[in-house]
Amino acid sequence: MEMDLKNYWSSVFFLFLVVVLWLSCATAEIHFHEFVVRATPVKRLCETRSIITVNGQYPGPTIEARNGDALVVDVVNRANYNVTIHWHGIRQLRTAWADGPEFVTQCPIRPGGRYTYRFRIEEQEGTLWWHAHSSWLRATVHGAIVVYPKLGSSYPFPNPDREHRVILGDWWNEDPVRVIERALRTGADPNVSDALTINGQPGDLYRCSRKETTVFPVTSGETNLFRFINAGLNSELFVGIAGHSMTVVAADGVYVKHFDTTILMLAPGQTTDVLLTADSPAGCYYMAAHAYESAQGTAFDNTTTTAILDYLDPPPLHKAVANRTRQPAFPVLPDFNDTSAAYAFASSFRSAVPVTLPGPVDHHLFFTVGLGLFDCPPGQVCGGPNGTILTASMNNVSFQTPTGASILEAYLRGVPAVFTADFPAVPPVRFNYTAESVSRDLWQPTAATKVYQVKYGSVLEVVMQGTSILTSEEHPMHIHGYHFYVLATGFGNFDRRRDAARFNLVDPPLRNTVGVPANGWAVVRFVADNPGAWLVHCHLENHMSWGLAMVFLVENGVGESQSLEPPPADLPLCV
């Protein structure tokens, strides 16, 4: 009788597990996509040129999924360049092979090749995005990822009546890959973009662009959810919409405490979701964006891109937009160098839910981030300042991308001479990082491929300190594979005895890209609970190209759930 009861309750428990698994499967889906990377003729600014696109679209296709869904994306490379795809902001728990940075987690997909990215979206909602992670291909190879709540769940705010995706970008009248290749060959600063864009269109203020200006339709009284993505290569952007305020509700795919604003500032890599109520007099209003440029005396794209917020009521106004018989109202944007406005906006973010910070801290890290110069090789003419080569570094190490094997493969398979595990936890030399004049002895970093290796489950607190070497500039720093708590940002040299009192230990925001202010610092904290090789880099693409990057190598933990999945059978070969 006792054995029968045991069998009975075992059967009940088994059926319970089956029901739970069935319910979880019933509310999750697998989404299949094919991304064909190829050259496509596109006309902008009166000129037609061939650009690299996905599925012939610029910007590329939007991926829509729900929290908990799995994605399978087959990437077919029919272009003449190597390519990889990075799913920006997706945690990639145990699936580092799908993260995408070239020669860090995979070798590139060669022309004519293909690779299938497989990963799951786990406990993430909001707006993320995908982009190429090879050379400067992400200038045109990018698109939105929209992650909706699970079935049966809802937004932590009233459902909007309408949603819009707003992808901010930039445009060159020549192949952007050629732009950076020429710059790296000469050592000079790459040419700035010829236009900024909203959903691939420059807008009314550029030649030959008026008819194609992006239009966002709204109806009086309705609530609109705008999903902003800065997919640009090198421009942090102020954004505003004339006659309307916005309520920020999420950033980097994480809900935040709501706050109202009339301007946004997005660094490359960042996303911001806002609610906008169409409560102004029916008409046409410009959405506009221009650069926030924190560096002194450097060239930048100083143009302004526009789109139009078009009230559909009454109908004649909509026709007026198409015929451009009315001049839309224009928003007031901060000056291009208004650091106070940029800092105030960035400091407004707070977590929407109570936060239990990870601790105690196992690794207190201090990383300098900034620019520098290499000496020009003998017999070569270099285009950097005073005949030098422009570079960038973290803790005086200018990251050199491997070419023979990816860092992740080299680590797991014991391939020698690809990287060294000695990235410094602190700068090799302490100095006045934000001084007006830094000794020239500190301007030249070491070129190397170094990683910082940590055990699974370690708690990391990282101070990112900007430097004034060559010039001070805000650096939007992105950490692959993780979201992190932003404890504080500030100006000057970080001093823990003074600045720890400023840490937000109650409701710090969770981000994947944080702006290190010009001549300032940022402090972030996270748990290394995702095994793999994870790139940390400045999302200004010229800085990344110069070496402003490093890699966290996170070891496997205990058991399958804490270990990296085996490499896929179709992982691209390195040679």
N, C-alpha and C positions, 0 to 999 in steps of 0.2 A: 504493500500500500504506500509506504514511504517513497519507494522508487517510482511508483506511478505518479505521485504528486510532484516529484522532481522533474519527471519527463513532461508533465503538464505545464509546470511553470517555465520550463526551458522552451517549450513550444510557444507559449504566450509571449515570452521575451523575444524569441526569434521573429514572431509575427509583428511584434511592436517595432523591431529594427527594420523589418521590410517596409512597414508603413512609413516610418520616418524617412528612409532612403527614397521611397517612392515619392513622398511629398517634396523632398528636396530636389529630386530630379524633375518633378512636374513643374516646379517654379523656376528652374534654370534651363537655359537653352545653349546650344552650340551654334555659333554663327560662322558661316563659311564665306570667305571673300577671296577673290583673285585680284591681285595688284599687278598690272602689267606696266612696267617702267619703260617708257619709250620717248623718243623725240617727237614733239608736236609743234606745228607752226602756230604762233599766237601773235596777234597784232596789239601793240600798245604804243602810245606816244607817236602815232603816225607811221610806225615801222613794224614790219612783220619779221620775226626771227624764230628760229627753232629753239624750244626749251624742253627740258626733261620733265615729264609729267607722269602721273599714275592714271592709267585708264583714259588718257587724253584730256584730263580735267586739271584746271588750274584756278583756285586751289583744288586739291584732290578730293576724293569721295569721303563723305562723313561716315564713320562707323557708329552705329547705334546699338546699345546693349543695355542690359540690366545688371545691377549689383549681383554677383554670383555666377554670371554667364561665362562661358568659355568661348574663346576666339581661335579660329584657325584661318590664317591668312597666307595664301600661296603667292609668293612674290616671284614674278617672272621678269628677268632683266633682258629687255630688248634694246637697251641703250648702248652707247659706246663707252660708258664709264662703269667702273665698279660701283656697287651700291649696297647699302644695308638700310634697314628701317628700324627706328627706335620708337617705342610706344611710351611717349613722354608722360611720366607720372604714374604709370602702371607699376605696381610693386614687383611683379614677376617673382612671387614667392616660390622658391625652388626651381624656377624656370629661367635662370640667368642666361641660358642659351638663346632665349628669345628677346633679350634686351636690346641688342642691335649695334652698339658702338663698334666701329671697325677696328679689328685687331685687339680689342679688349675682351669681348665675349664671343666673338666669331670672326672668321675671315670673310672678306667681302664676297658678294654674289657677283661673279665675273660676267661680262657680256655673254649672253646666250645661256646663262645658268639660271637656277631657280632654288628657292629655299622656302620651306613652310614654317611659319612662326605659329607656335601653339602655346597658349597661356590662358589663365583664368583671371577674371576680375574679382577680387576678394575684399569685401567690406570697403568698397570705394564707390562714391557717387559724385556726379557733377560733370564738369567740363575738363577733359584732358585733350591730348592731341598726339598725332604721330608725325614723324618727319624723317627724312634721310639723315644718316649719320656718317656720310662719306664726303670728304672735301666740303664744298659749298653747295652741294646739290639740294640741301633743304630750302634754298631760296625759292624753289618752285615745286619741290617734292614734299608736300605737307598737307595735312587735313585735320579735321576735328574728330574727337572721340567723345560721344555724349553717353554718359552712364546714368540711366534712370534708376529710381528706387526699385526694389524687388516687387514682384506682384503681390498685392495686398498691403504694400506700404505706400507712403506718399512723401512729398516734399515737406520739410519742416516750415512751410509757409503756404499760404493759399495757392492753389493751382493757378498758373497763369492762363490767360485766354489765348496767348500766342507766344511762340518762341522764335528767336532769331539767332543765327550763328554769325559772329563778326570776327573774321580772321584778318588781323593786321599784318602787313608784310611790306616788302620793298622790291623794287624792280631795277634791273640793270639793262641798259641797251646793248650789252654784250654778254656773252656766256659768263656767269659768275664763277665757274670753275677756272676759266682763263684769268679772271681778275685776281683770284688768290694765288694761282700758280705763278703769275707774273710778279706779284708782290713778294712771294717767298723766294723767287729766283733772284730778285734785285735787292731784297732786304728792306724795301720801302713799305710805307703804309698803303694798303689797297685802296683803289678808287672807291669813293662813296657812291651809293645808289643814285639813280637818276629820278626816282619817284618813290613815294610811299604809297601803299595801296590798302583798300578795304575790300575784302573778298575778291582780290585780284585786280581791282579797278582803281586807277589813280584818282578819279573824280573830276569835278568841274574846273578846278584851278589849273589843270594841265592841258596842253594842246592835244587835240584829237581825242579827248576823253569824255566830253560832255554827254554824248548820247548813251554811253555805256555805264555812267555813274550808278553805283549800287543804290537801290531803293528798298527801304524797309517799310512795308505798309502797316498802318495801325488804324484803329477805330476809336473814336472818342469814348472815354470812360473805361476802356479795357486795360487790363494789366498785362504787360509784356515782359518776358524773361529774355534778356540779352546775354548771350554767352560770348565773352570777349577772349580772344587768344592772340598773344603777340608772337607771331611766327617769323618776325623779321630777324635778319642776321645781326645787325649791329646798332639798332636804334631802340633805345628806351623811349616810350611814347606817352605824352599827355593826350587824353581823350575827353571830349565833352559833347553834349547834345544841346543845342540851343533851346531855351525855353523850358527845359525839363531838368528835374533832379532825379537822381538814381539812388536806389537802396541796395547796397552791396550785401549779398546773401551767401556767397561762396567764393573760394579762391583755391586754385590748384587742385580741384576735385575734392574739397573739404568744405563743409558748411561752417560759417562763421557767425558771430553775433552781428545782427543787422546794424548798419549805420548808413546815414544819408550823406550824399556828396553830389557836387556838380561836376567834378572832374575825377578821372581815373589816371593812374600812372601804372603802366605795365612794362616790365622789362622783358626782353626776349626770353621765351620759355614759360612765362607766367600766364595764368588764366584768371579771369574774374567774372563772376555771374552777378547780374544786377536785375532788380525789378524796376520797371518804369511804368508809371500810370500815364496814359494818354489824356492828360487833363488840361492841356493848353488849348487856346482857340484853334479850331480846325484850320489846317494850312500845311505849309512845308517848312521843315527845320533841318539845318545841316547837322550831321554828325561829323566831327572833324578831329584829326589827330596830327600832331607834329612832335618833333623830337624833344626829349629832355636830354641835354648834353652836359654832363658834369665835368668833363675834362676841359682844361683851359688851353686855348690856342690850337685846337685840333679841328680838322675839316670834318663836316658831317652833313647829312642830307637835311637841309633847312627848309624843305618844301612842306606843304600841308596837304594831306589827303582828305577827301570828303565823301560822304554818302548822304542820303536824304531820308529823313523820317517823314513819311507821306501819310497824312490823314485821308482815309478813304471816304470820309463824309464831309460835306456833300460831294457827290460824284464829280462835278465840274473841276474840283481842285485836283483830283487825281489826273485828269486829262491835262491840267495846267502843268503838272510836273513833267509829263511826257513831252510837252511842247516847250517847256522851260519859259513860260510867259510870266512867271512870278519868281522873284529872287528870294530864296529861303533865308530865314534868319540865321545868323552865325553865332556860335558859342564863344564865350570868353575863355581862353586857355592861358595857363601860366606862361611866363617867358621861358625860352628854351633852357636857360640856366638857373631856373628857380628851384634850387635845392631844398629850400624850406617847404615849398608846396609838395615836392616829391616825398620828403621825409615825413611830413605830416600825414600824407595819405597812407604810406606804408606802415606808420605807427598806429593806425586806427584798427588794425585787425586783432581780433580776439577769438578764442575758441568758442564755439557755440554750446559746448557741453563741458561739464566739470572735468578737469584734467588731473590725473595722478601721474606725476612726472616719474620717469624711470630713474632708479638710483639704487645704491650709491654709484658714483661715477668711477669706472675702472680705468679710463684713459682720458686725462686732461690734455688736449692737444691745442697747439698754438700754431696756426698757419698764416704766414704772410702771403698776400696775393697782390701782384702788381706787375709792372712792365720793367723792361731792362734793355740792354744792348749787347750784341756780340761784336767782337772785333771782325773787321772785314778780312777774309783770307787773302794771303799774298797774291798779287797779280789779278785780283778780282775788283771790279768797280761796284760798290754797294750804295744803295739809295737811301739808307737810313740817315739819321742825324749825324753830320760830320763824317759821312762816308762809312757808317756802321750798318749793322743788321738789327732790325727791331725784333725783340723777343719778349717773352713773359714767363713768369715762374710762380711756383708756390714753394715757400721755404728754400728759396735759392736753387730749386731744381726745375729746369725747363723740360717738361714732359716730352719725350721722344716716342712716337707711336711705333710699335714693332712692325716688322714687315714679313717675317718668316713664319710666325705662329701667333695665335691670339694669346693673351695673358692667361685666360681661363684654361685653355687647352694645355698650355705650357705647365701650369701649376699642377693640373690633375694627372698629366702624363709624364711629368718629370723632364720636360724638355729644357736643356740648359741654355744659358746665355740669352734668354728672352727678356728677363727682368731681374731685379734684385729686390729683396724684401727689407730694405733699409731706408725707406723714406723717413726723414727726421720728424720727430714729434714736436720739435720746437725749432725755430730758426737757428742755423749754425752760428750766426753772429747776432747779438742784440744791438739795436741802434735806435735812434729817434726816427721811427717809421714814417712819421708825417711831417718831418722838418721841411722847411722851404728849400733847403739845399742839403742833399744827401751826398756823402763822399762818393766820388767816382769809383773808388775801390769796391763799392757794393753794387755797382750797376750790372755786372756781368755774372749771370748764373751758370750753373753746371748743367749741361745737356745730358739727360739720362732717363732710363725707364725704371722708376722705383715705385714700389707699392708699400702700403702700411698694412701689416697682417694682424688680424685680431681673432680671438676665439668666439665661437657662436655664443650669443647671449651677453656679450660685453656691452656695457653702457659707455657711450662716447659723448664727451662734451668738447665741442670744437670752437675755438675762437678763430675767426677769420679776420685778419688785420690788413686793411689796405695800406699801401705804401705810396709815397710821393716820388718814387724813383721815376725819372723822366717826366711823368705827369701823374697827378692824382685823378682818379676816375672811379665812378661807381661800378662795381663788378657784380652782376647777377649770377650767383653761384648755385649750380644745380648738382644734386647728389642722386645718382641713379639707384634704383632698387629700394629707395626709402622715402618716407616722409619724415620730417624732423620738427621738433618744437623750436620756435624762434624765441629764445629767452629774452634777448635785448639787442638793440643796435644803438650805436652812438658815434660821436666824432672824437678825433684825436687818437692818442695811443691808449689802448686798453690797459686798465690797471685794475686787477681783480680786487684789491683791497678797497678801492673806491667804487668800482662799477658793479660789483656783485650785488650791492644794495638795490640796483635798478632792475634786477632780473624779475621778470614776471613768472612767478612760480604758481600762479593761481589759474590763469586761463590763457597761456601762450598759444598763438596760432600754430597750426600744423601746416607746413608748406613743403614743396619739393624744390623751390627756387627762391633764394633770398638775396636781396640787394645789400651788398656790403657798401655803405655810403662812401663817397669820395672823402679821402682823408679820415676814414672812420673804421668801424668794426661791427661785426655781428657775432652773436654767440648762439649756437644750436646744440640740441641734445637729442639722441636717439639710441635705440637698442639695436645692436647688430644681430638681428634675428632672421636674416635672410642670407644663406650661404651663396658665395659667388665672388666674381670680380666686378666691382662697382666703380664706375668712373665718377670723379668729382671734377667739375670744370666750370669755367666762366662761360656763360651762354652768349656773350658777345663773340661772334664767330671768328673775328680777326684775332682776338686774344687766345681763343682755343687753338687756332692755327699756329700761333706763336709759342704754345706750350704751357698755357695757364691751366694746368690740370694735374691730377694725381689719381691713384686707384686705391680703394680699400679692398683688401683681400680677406673675405670672411670665411673662416673654416667651417666644415660641417659640424653639426652638433651630434647628439645621441639619437640614433634610430632614424628610420626613413623620413619621418615628418620634419626632421631638422637637417636633412641632407639634400644636396643638389640632385635633381633628377639626372639620369644618364644622358650623355649627349645624343641628340637625334641622329638617326642613320643618314639623313640628308644634309647634315651640317656641312657648309661649304669647305672645300679643301683650301689650304693656305698656298699651296704651290701647284 
